[in-house]
Amino acid sequence: MLLFCPFCGPRDETEFHYLGEPKARPEPAAEVTDAAWAEYLYVNANPRGEAREIWLHRTCMDVLVMTRDTATNATLSVESSRPA
């Protein structure tokens, strides 16, 4: 599978590391229960079809937010975390 890096172009998936799906961290930390923290860490939506995912490109160390179709592995869009 080829993934797209805005700085390096199309690259093999072996250069990337999946970091998870973007979701809000439970806050305030002092009030978060063990169950809520475990859900945040381990429960994911994992939809079939369009999904937003966070990936690290290990070559240039850019953190990317990709919108991907999980059924076809097609990359629909890529956003860099680097300031413009």
N, CA, C and O atoms as a GROMACS GRO file, in nm:
protein
  336
    1MET      N    1   0.085  -0.117   0.000
    1MET     CA    2   0.000   0.000   0.000
    1MET      C    3   0.090   0.124   0.000
    1MET      O    4   0.189   0.129   0.073
    2LEU      N    5   0.056   0.221  -0.082
    2LEU     CA    6   0.127   0.347  -0.086
    2LEU      C    7   0.050   0.451  -0.005
    2LEU      O    8  -0.072   0.463  -0.019
    3LEU      N    9   0.121   0.524   0.080
    3LEU     CA   10   0.063   0.635   0.155
    3LEU      C   11   0.133   0.762   0.110
    3LEU      O   12   0.248   0.758   0.066
    4PHE      N   13   0.064   0.874   0.120
    4PHE     CA   14   0.118   1.001   0.070
    4PHE      C   15   0.166   1.088   0.185
    4PHE      O   16   0.091   1.113   0.279
    5CYS      N   17   0.290   1.135   0.176
    5CYS     CA   18   0.345   1.233   0.269
    5CYS      C   19   0.353   1.366   0.194
    5CYS      O   20   0.407   1.370   0.083
    6PRO      N   21   0.301   1.476   0.251
    6PRO     CA   22   0.305   1.605   0.182
    6PRO      C   23   0.448   1.653   0.151
    6PRO      O   24   0.467   1.733   0.060
    7PHE      N   25   0.547   1.604   0.226
    7PHE     CA   26   0.684   1.650   0.206
    7PHE      C   27   0.767   1.554   0.122
    7PHE      O   28   0.857   1.597   0.050
    8CYS      N   29   0.738   1.424   0.130
    8CYS     CA   30   0.819   1.323   0.063
    8CYS      C   31   0.751   1.258  -0.056
    8CYS      O   32   0.815   1.187  -0.134
    9GLY      N   33   0.620   1.282  -0.072
    9GLY     CA   34   0.546   1.221  -0.183
    9GLY      C   35   0.496   1.082  -0.147
    9GLY      O   36   0.496   1.045  -0.030
   10PRO      N   37   0.455   1.005  -0.248
   10PRO     CA   38   0.406   0.870  -0.223
   10PRO      C   39   0.517   0.780  -0.170
   10PRO      O   40   0.626   0.775  -0.226
   11ARG      N   41   0.488   0.709  -0.060
   11ARG     CA   42   0.588   0.624   0.003
   11ARG      C   43   0.524   0.491   0.042
   11ARG      O   44   0.402   0.482   0.060
   12ASP      N   45   0.606   0.389   0.053
   12ASP     CA   46   0.558   0.258   0.094
   12ASP      C   47   0.509   0.263   0.238
   12ASP      O   48   0.564   0.336   0.320
   13GLU      N   49   0.405   0.185   0.269
   13GLU     CA   50   0.347   0.187   0.403
   13GLU      C   51   0.446   0.147   0.512
   13GLU      O   52   0.425   0.179   0.629
   14THR      N   53   0.554   0.077   0.478
   14THR     CA   54   0.653   0.036   0.579
   14THR      C   55   0.726   0.155   0.640
   14THR      O   56   0.790   0.141   0.745
   15GLU      N   57   0.720   0.272   0.575
   15GLU     CA   58   0.782   0.393   0.631
   15GLU      C   59   0.694   0.463   0.732
   15GLU      O   60   0.737   0.560   0.794
   16PHE      N   61   0.571   0.416   0.751
   16PHE     CA   62   0.474   0.482   0.838
   16PHE      C   63   0.442   0.396   0.959
   16PHE      O   64   0.454   0.273   0.956
   17HIS      N   65   0.400   0.462   1.065
   17HIS     CA   66   0.355   0.392   1.186
   17HIS      C   67   0.218   0.446   1.223
   17HIS      O   68   0.200   0.567   1.238
   18TYR      N   69   0.121   0.356   1.238
   18TYR     CA   70  -0.016   0.394   1.274
   18TYR      C   71  -0.021   0.433   1.422
   18TYR      O   72   0.024   0.357   1.507
   19LEU      N   73  -0.075   0.550   1.451
   19LEU     CA   74  -0.082   0.599   1.589
   19LEU      C   75  -0.222   0.593   1.648
   19LEU      O   76  -0.238   0.608   1.769
   20GLY      N   77  -0.324   0.571   1.566
   20GLY     CA   78  -0.460   0.561   1.618
   20GLY      C   79  -0.554   0.658   1.550
   20GLY      O   80  -0.519   0.724   1.452
   21GLU      N   81  -0.674   0.666   1.606
   21GLU     CA   82  -0.772   0.760   1.551
   21GLU      C   83  -0.775   0.885   1.638
   21GLU      O   84  -0.758   0.877   1.759
   22PRO      N   85  -0.798   1.000   1.576
   22PRO     CA   86  -0.803   1.123   1.655
   22PRO      C   87  -0.929   1.126   1.740
   22PRO      O   88  -1.040   1.110   1.690
   23LYS      N   89  -0.911   1.146   1.869
   23LYS     CA   90  -1.026   1.157   1.959
   23LYS      C   91  -0.987   1.242   2.080
   23LYS      O   92  -0.869   1.254   2.113
   24ALA      N   93  -1.086   1.299   2.143
   24ALA     CA   94  -1.062   1.388   2.256
   24ALA      C   95  -1.021   1.309   2.380
   24ALA      O   96  -1.084   1.209   2.415
   25ARG      N   97  -0.915   1.356   2.445
   25ARG     CA   98  -0.868   1.293   2.568
   25ARG      C   99  -0.958   1.332   2.683
   25ARG      O  100  -0.997   1.449   2.693
   26PRO      N  101  -0.994   1.237   2.772
   26PRO     CA  102  -1.081   1.271   2.884
   26PRO      C  103  -1.012   1.366   2.981
   26PRO      O  104  -0.897   1.344   3.020
   27GLU      N  105  -1.080   1.470   3.018
   27GLU     CA  106  -1.026   1.573   3.109
   27GLU      C  107  -1.134   1.614   3.207
   27GLU      O  108  -1.252   1.593   3.178
   28PRO      N  109  -1.101   1.670   3.320
   28PRO     CA  110  -0.968   1.689   3.376
   28PRO      C  111  -0.911   1.557   3.428
   28PRO      O  112  -0.985   1.472   3.476
   29ALA      N  113  -0.781   1.541   3.417
   29ALA     CA  114  -0.714   1.415   3.447
   29ALA      C  115  -0.744   1.364   3.588
   29ALA      O  116  -0.760   1.244   3.609
   30ALA      N  117  -0.752   1.454   3.684
   30ALA     CA  118  -0.775   1.414   3.823
   30ALA      C  119  -0.912   1.349   3.843
   30ALA      O  120  -0.932   1.278   3.942
   31GLU      N  121  -1.004   1.373   3.752
   31GLU     CA  122  -1.140   1.321   3.766
   31GLU      C  123  -1.172   1.205   3.673
   31GLU      O  124  -1.285   1.155   3.673
   32VAL      N  125  -1.076   1.161   3.594
   32VAL     CA  126  -1.100   1.054   3.497
   32VAL      C  127  -1.097   0.919   3.569
   32VAL      O  128  -1.002   0.887   3.640
   33THR      N  129  -1.202   0.840   3.548
   33THR     CA  130  -1.208   0.708   3.611
   33THR      C  131  -1.120   0.609   3.533
   33THR      O  132  -1.084   0.634   3.418
   34ASP      N  133  -1.088   0.497   3.597
   34ASP     CA  134  -1.010   0.393   3.529
   34ASP      C  135  -1.084   0.341   3.407
   34ASP      O  136  -1.023   0.315   3.303
   35ALA      N  137  -1.216   0.326   3.419
   35ALA     CA  138  -1.296   0.276   3.307
   35ALA      C  139  -1.294   0.373   3.190
   35ALA      O  140  -1.282   0.332   3.075
   36ALA      N  141  -1.305   0.503   3.219
   36ALA     CA  142  -1.303   0.605   3.112
   36ALA      C  143  -1.166   0.609   3.045
   36ALA      O  144  -1.157   0.624   2.923
   37TRP      N  145  -1.059   0.595   3.123
   37TRP     CA  146  -0.924   0.597   3.066
   37TRP      C  147  -0.901   0.472   2.980
   37TRP      O  148  -0.842   0.482   2.872
   38ALA      N  149  -0.946   0.356   3.027
   38ALA     CA  150  -0.931   0.232   2.949
   38ALA      C  151  -1.009   0.242   2.818
   38ALA      O  152  -0.961   0.196   2.715
   39GLU      N  153  -1.128   0.301   2.822
   39GLU     CA  154  -1.207   0.319   2.700
   39GLU      C  155  -1.134   0.410   2.602
   39GLU      O  156  -1.130   0.382   2.483
   40TYR      N  157  -1.076   0.519   2.653
   40TYR     CA  158  -1.000   0.612   2.568
   40TYR      C  159  -0.882   0.541   2.501
   40TYR      O  160  -0.856   0.562   2.382
   41LEU      N  161  -0.812   0.457   2.575
   41LEU     CA  162  -0.694   0.390   2.522
   41LEU      C  163  -0.726   0.275   2.426
   41LEU      O  164  -0.658   0.258   2.325
   42TYR      N  165  -0.829   0.198   2.457
   42TYR     CA  166  -0.847   0.071   2.387
   42TYR      C  167  -0.971   0.059   2.299
   42TYR      O  168  -0.976  -0.030   2.214
   43VAL      N  169  -1.071   0.144   2.316
   43VAL     CA  170  -1.194   0.132   2.237
   43VAL      C  171  -1.188   0.230   2.120
   43VAL      O  172  -1.179   0.351   2.139
   44ASN      N  173  -1.194   0.175   2.000
   44ASN     CA  174  -1.189   0.256   1.879
   44ASN      C  175  -1.314   0.234   1.796
   44ASN      O  176  -1.377   0.128   1.806
   45ALA      N  177  -1.350   0.332   1.714
   45ALA     CA  178  -1.468   0.320   1.629
   45ALA      C  179  -1.448   0.213   1.522
   45ALA      O  180  -1.539   0.136   1.493
   46ASN      N  181  -1.328   0.209   1.462
   46ASN     CA  182  -1.292   0.111   1.360
   46ASN      C  183  -1.400   0.094   1.253
   46ASN      O  184  -1.447  -0.018   1.230
   47PRO      N  185  -1.440   0.204   1.186
   47PRO     CA  186  -1.548   0.194   1.087
   47PRO      C  187  -1.502   0.129   0.957
   47PRO      O  188  -1.384   0.134   0.921
   48ARG      N  189  -1.595   0.069   0.888
   48ARG     CA  190  -1.568   0.021   0.752
   48ARG      C  191  -1.602   0.137   0.659
   48ARG      O  192  -1.712   0.192   0.664
   49GLY      N  193  -1.507   0.174   0.575
   49GLY     CA  194  -1.528   0.288   0.486
   49GLY      C  195  -1.439   0.403   0.528
   49GLY      O  196  -1.324   0.383   0.570
   50GLU      N  197  -1.491   0.525   0.519
   50GLU     CA  198  -1.411   0.645   0.545
   50GLU      C  199  -1.377   0.658   0.695
   50GLU      O  200  -1.465   0.651   0.780
   51ALA      N  201  -1.248   0.678   0.723
   51ALA     CA  202  -1.202   0.691   0.862
   51ALA      C  203  -1.086   0.789   0.868
   51ALA      O  204  -1.003   0.794   0.777
   52ARG      N  205  -1.080   0.868   0.977
   52ARG     CA  206  -0.966   0.958   1.001
   52ARG      C  207  -0.868   0.885   1.092
   52ARG      O  208  -0.908   0.826   1.192
   53GLU      N  209  -0.739   0.889   1.055
   53GLU     CA  210  -0.636   0.817   1.129
   53GLU      C  211  -0.513   0.904   1.144
   53GLU      O  212  -0.485   0.990   1.060
   54ILE      N  213  -0.439   0.883   1.252
   54ILE     CA  214  -0.313   0.954   1.274
   54ILE      C  215  -0.199   0.858   1.241
   54ILE      O  216  -0.195   0.746   1.290
   55TRP      N  217  -0.106   0.905   1.157
   55TRP     CA  218   0.009   0.826   1.116
   55TRP      C  219   0.137   0.908   1.137
   55TRP      O  220   0.136   1.030   1.124
   56LEU      N  221   0.245   0.840   1.169
   56LEU     CA  222   0.377   0.901   1.178
   56LEU      C  223   0.459   0.854   1.059
   56LEU      O  224   0.474   0.734   1.037
   57HIS      N  225   0.512   0.950   0.981
   57HIS     CA  226   0.604   0.914   0.873
   57HIS      C  227   0.743   0.909   0.934
   57HIS      O  228   0.800   1.012   0.968
   58ARG      N  229   0.796   0.788   0.949
   58ARG     CA  230   0.922   0.770   1.022
   58ARG      C  231   1.043   0.823   0.948
   58ARG      O  232   1.150   0.836   1.008
   59THR      N  233   1.031   0.855   0.820
   59THR     CA  234   1.143   0.909   0.745
   59THR      C  235   1.164   1.057   0.776
   59THR      O  236   1.276   1.099   0.805
   60CYS      N  237   1.057   1.138   0.769
   60CYS     CA  238   1.070   1.282   0.795
   60CYS      C  239   1.013   1.321   0.932
   60CYS      O  240   1.019   1.438   0.970
   61MET      N  241   0.958   1.223   1.005
   61MET     CA  242   0.903   1.241   1.140
   61MET      C  243   0.785   1.336   1.145
   61MET      O  244   0.760   1.400   1.247
   62ASP      N  245   0.712   1.346   1.034
   62ASP     CA  246   0.591   1.428   1.032
   62ASP      C  247   0.474   1.344   1.081
   62ASP      O  248   0.461   1.227   1.045
   63VAL      N  249   0.388   1.405   1.162
   63VAL     CA  250   0.265   1.340   1.207
   63VAL      C  251   0.154   1.385   1.113
   63VAL      O  252   0.131   1.504   1.095
   64LEU      N  253   0.085   1.287   1.054
   64LEU     CA  254  -0.016   1.315   0.952
   64LEU      C  255  -0.152   1.268   0.998
   64LEU      O  256  -0.165   1.167   1.067
   65VAL      N  257  -0.255   1.343   0.961
   65VAL     CA  258  -0.392   1.298   0.980
   65VAL      C  259  -0.443   1.260   0.841
   65VAL      O  260  -0.458   1.346   0.753
   66MET      N  261  -0.470   1.132   0.823
   66MET     CA  262  -0.516   1.082   0.693
   66MET      C  263  -0.663   1.046   0.702
   66MET      O  264  -0.710   0.992   0.802
   67THR      N  265  -0.734   1.077   0.596
   67THR     CA  266  -0.870   1.025   0.579
   67THR      C  267  -0.855   0.915   0.476
   67THR      O  268  -0.813   0.938   0.363
   68ARG      N  269  -0.891   0.794   0.517
   68ARG     CA  270  -0.869   0.676   0.434
   68ARG      C  271  -0.996   0.594   0.426
   68ARG      O  272  -1.078   0.594   0.518
   69ASP      N  273  -1.013   0.525   0.315
   69ASP     CA  274  -1.122   0.429   0.302
   69ASP      C  275  -1.065   0.295   0.348
   69ASP      O  276  -0.980   0.237   0.281
   70THR      N  277  -1.112   0.246   0.462
   70THR     CA  278  -1.057   0.123   0.518
   70THR      C  279  -1.097  -0.001   0.439
   70THR      O  280  -1.033  -0.105   0.453
   71ALA      N  281  -1.199   0.008   0.357
   71ALA     CA  282  -1.240  -0.107   0.276
   71ALA      C  283  -1.150  -0.124   0.154
   71ALA      O  284  -1.121  -0.237   0.113
   72THR      N  285  -1.103  -0.012   0.096
   72THR     CA  286  -1.022  -0.019  -0.026
   72THR      C  287  -0.876   0.022  -0.003
   72THR      O  288  -0.793   0.004  -0.092
   73ASN      N  289  -0.844   0.075   0.115
   73ASN     CA  290  -0.712   0.130   0.149
   73ASN      C  291  -0.676   0.254   0.069
   73ASN      O  292  -0.560   0.294   0.067
   74ALA      N  293  -0.773   0.316   0.003
   74ALA     CA  294  -0.747   0.438  -0.074
   74ALA      C  295  -0.733   0.556   0.022
   74ALA      O  296  -0.814   0.573   0.114
   75THR      N  297  -0.630   0.638   0.002
   75THR     CA  298  -0.610   0.758   0.080
   75THR      C  299  -0.693   0.870   0.017
   75THR      O  300  -0.674   0.902  -0.100
   76LEU      N  301  -0.784   0.928   0.094
   76LEU     CA  302  -0.874   1.032   0.043
   76LEU      C  303  -0.817   1.172   0.064
   76LEU      O  304  -0.834   1.259  -0.021
   77SER      N  305  -0.749   1.194   0.179
   77SER     CA  306  -0.684   1.323   0.204
   77SER      C  307  -0.576   1.304   0.311
   77SER      O  308  -0.580   1.210   0.390
   78VAL      N  309  -0.480   1.398   0.311
   78VAL     CA  310  -0.371   1.395   0.408
   78VAL      C  311  -0.347   1.536   0.458
   78VAL      O  312  -0.336   1.629   0.379
   79GLU      N  313  -0.340   1.553   0.589
   79GLU     CA  314  -0.309   1.682   0.650
   79GLU      C  315  -0.184   1.667   0.736
   79GLU      O  316  -0.172   1.571   0.812
   80SER      N  317  -0.092   1.760   0.723
   80SER     CA  318   0.029   1.759   0.804
   80SER      C  319   0.004   1.830   0.935
   80SER      O  320  -0.077   1.923   0.943
   81SER      N  321   0.075   1.788   1.038
   81SER     CA  322   0.066   1.858   1.166
   81SER      C  323   0.162   1.975   1.174
   81SER      O  324   0.158   2.053   1.269
   82ARG      N  325   0.250   1.989   1.075
   82ARG     CA  326   0.346   2.100   1.072
   82ARG      C  327   0.273   2.231   1.041
   82ARG      O  328   0.180   2.232   0.960
   83PRO      N  329   0.315   2.340   1.104
   83PRO     CA  330   0.252   2.469   1.070
   83PRO      C  331   0.283   2.507   0.925
   83PRO      O  332   0.390   2.478   0.873
   84ALA      N  333   0.188   2.572   0.864
   84ALA     CA  334   0.203   2.611   0.722
   84ALA      C  335   0.305   2.720   0.703
   84ALA      O  336   0.328   2.763   0.590
   0.00000   0.00000   0.00000
